Amino acid sequence: MQFSSRTTRLGGGAFYTGQQLLELGADVAIVSRLMQDEQGEAALQSLRASGFDTDYITMAPGETAPLEIFLEPSGERTIIGPSGRSQPLTAAGNLSGAGVYINALALAASLVDQISLQPLVLSQFPLRPATPRPADYVISSRDDVPDDLTLAWRRAGEIAGSRLKMLVLTDGTRPITLFDGSAAIEVEPAAKVDTANTIGAGDRFAGSFLLALLEGQPPAAAARAASRTTAEWLRRRGD
C-alpha cells in the first residue's frame, strides 16, 4: 500500500459531535480517557483551547495508541485500532447537562447510572457488543443496521432500553429515515456535497440533531436542520 500524505489530528465521535455543538454556541463537556504521555497531554490542552470543558476527562497511565484511518481518493475508509475490548469509560465527576451524546462501547455502571438521570440522551448505534445505556434516540448510518427496520428497532432497543423513542438512520444523499417502532418518516437531506472525506460527518449530524431537539424542534425538522448544517460544514472543509 502507498500513501501520498499523513496527518495526525484529534478525532473520534465525541470530538466531532462536541465541535459541532461548540460552533453552534452550546457549552460542551467531553467525557473521555486520555493517556498521561506527551500526546495525551497535548490532546487535553488542544481540547481546552477549543472550548471544551475537560473536567470529566480521566488521565490514565500508559501510552497513547492513535487509530490509523486510511482514506482512499474514492472516500472509502479503512480503520485500524488496537485489538481487545477497551476499559469501561468513567466520568471524572457527576454529569449535569441538558443533553448527552454517547459514542462509546464500554461504559462503567456508575456512568450508566448518571446517564439515566439526564433529560435527553442520544447514542450511536454500536457496531460491536456494547454496554446497554438508556437512550431516547439511537443514530446510525443506514449501511450499519439491518435492512429490516423492525429488526433494527429491536436491536436498538437492546442497547437503549425502554427510553427509546426513535431510530434515526442517515443514508448519504438518500432520505434520512426516522422510525419509532411502528411507522417510518423519510426526510429529504441537504444537497449533495462533492467530497471524498466525510470523516466526522455522522457525528456532526448527531450534534446538530441533538441541539435542534433541545431547542424544541420535532424530530423530522431537527433531522432536516442537522443535514443542512452538516452539508455546510463539508462544503467549508472542502474549500
N, C-alpha and C positions, 0 to 999 in steps of 0.2 A: 504494500500500500504506500502511496505517496501523498504528500500534502503540500499545499502552497503557503500556508501561514499557520501560526499557532499563537493563541492568546489565552492568558489566564484572567478570569474575571469572576466577580460574585454572581451567583445564580441560585437556582432552586425555586421551588414553588412559593415558599414563604416570602422570599426576597422579591420576586416579580409581582406577587399579589400586593405586598406591602408597598412597593414602589409606586404601583398604580394608585393605591389609596392615598399615599402622601401627595402625589401630583394633583389629586382631586380635592386636596385640602383637609383630609382626615388626619387625626392623631393615630399613630400606629406603633404598637408594641410587638416585638417579634420574640417568639419562644423557640429557642434552638439550643444546640450544643456546639461549642467551638473548642478546638484543642489549644492547650497552653503552649503553643510554639509560635514561631515568627509569623507564619501565615495566619494562624488563628487570631493573634493579637492585631494583625493588620486588618483582617476582616472585621473585627469588632470596632476598630477605630473608623473604618470606612462606613459601617452601618450607622454609627453615631453621627458622623459628618453628614450623612444623607438625611438625617432627621428621625431615624428610628429610635424608639425607647428601647434600650438594650438591657433594662434592669432584670428581665426574665430569662436572659441567656445564661446558660451554665457553662463555665470554663472547666474543661476536664483535662487531666494529664494525658499526654500522648501526642502523636504526630498527625497533622492534617493529611487526609487522603482524598485529594480532589477527584471528582468524576471526570472521565475523559469522554467528550462528545465529538464524534466525527460527523461533520456536516458536509454532505455532498452537494455539488452545484445544483442538483435536482431538488434539493430540500430534504432528501432522505437523511434520517439521523440514526446513528449507532451510539448507544450509551454504554460505557464500561465503568463499573463500580466494584468496590470490594465485595467479596462473597460473604455469605453469612448474614444472619439477622442482626440488626443494629440493637443497641441497648435501648430500652423504653425511654421515650422522651419525658422529661420532667420540666416543671417551671420553677425558676428561682424566685418564688414569691406567689402571692394569691392573685389570680386573674380578676380583672374588673373591666368590663367594656360593653359596648353596645352590640358588637358582633364579633364572631370568630370564624376564621377560615382555617381548615386543617388539611395539611398536605404532609402526612407522616404515616408510617406503617405501625410502629410500635409505640404505644402510649402507656405511661405508668398509670396505675389505678388512681393515684391521687390527682393526676392531671385530668383523667376522665371525669372524676367527681367534680372538679372545678368547671370543666366544660359544660356539664349538665346544668349548672346554675346560670349560664349565660343566656340572654334573651333570644339571640338569633345565631344559629350555627350552620355553617356550610362546610362540607367535606368533599375533597376529591374522592372519586371512586377508586379505591386501591386496586392495583393490578396484581398484587401478590397478597398472600394471607396477612391480615392486619388485625389490630385490636379494634373491637367494636367501639363505636363512640356515638353519643346522642347527636343527631344532626337533623335539621329541618329540611335542608336541601342537599342533594348529592349531585356533583357536577362531573361530567366526563366527556371525552371525545366519543362520538358515535362509533368509531372504529374499535374502541376498547371495551365495549359491552356486547352482550348477546343481541342478535337481530330481533329476537322476540322481546318486545317491550315488557311483557308480563314477567318473563324470566329475569330480565334486567332489574325490574322493580323489586322482585323478591330478593335478589342478591344485594341490592342497595339497602333493603330493609334489614338484612342480616348484619349490615355494618352500622346503619343509622338507628335502628330500633323503632319504637313506637312514635317518635317525634317526626318521622319522615313525612313531609308534605308533598315534595315534588322531586322528580329526577330531571335534571337539565342536561341535554346532550347537544353539544356543538358538532358541526359536521362540515368544517371548511366553508366553502362558498354555498353549500346547500342549507336548507332551512334548519334552524335550531328547534329541537323537539323538547317540549315540556310535557311530562307525563305524571299524573297524580295517582296512578294505580288503576284508573278506570278509563280515563279519556286523555287523548293527546292533543296538544295545541302546537301548531307549527308557526314559527316566527321567521320572517324573511330577514337574512343577515345583511350587513352593510355590503356595499360594492366591493368586489374582489380587489385586493392589493397585490400587485406583482412583486413578489419577493421569495427568495429561496430560504430565508432564515425566519422561521416562525417560532423559534425557541422563546418561551415565556409568554406566548400569546394566550394560551389557555388560562394561565394564572392571572394574566392581566384582565381577561374577561371576568374571571371569578371575583377579582377585586372590585371592578366596576359594577358587577351584578349585586354584590353584597351592599355596596354603598347606595345603589338605587333602591334596593329593598328597604334599607334603613331610612331612606328619605320618604318612604310611603308609597313608592310605585308598585303596581301589581306585577307579578312575575313576568308576564309577556312584555310589558313596557320596559321592565328592568333589563330583560334579555336583549331587547332591541337597542336600548341605550348603551348597554355594555358592548354590543357588537360594533356600534359606531365608534365608541371610544377606543376599542382595540384596533380597529382599522386605521384610525387616525395615528395611533402610536406606530403601527407597522409602516405607515406611509412616511412618518418622520424619520424612523430609523433607516429606511431605505434611501432617504435623500442624501 
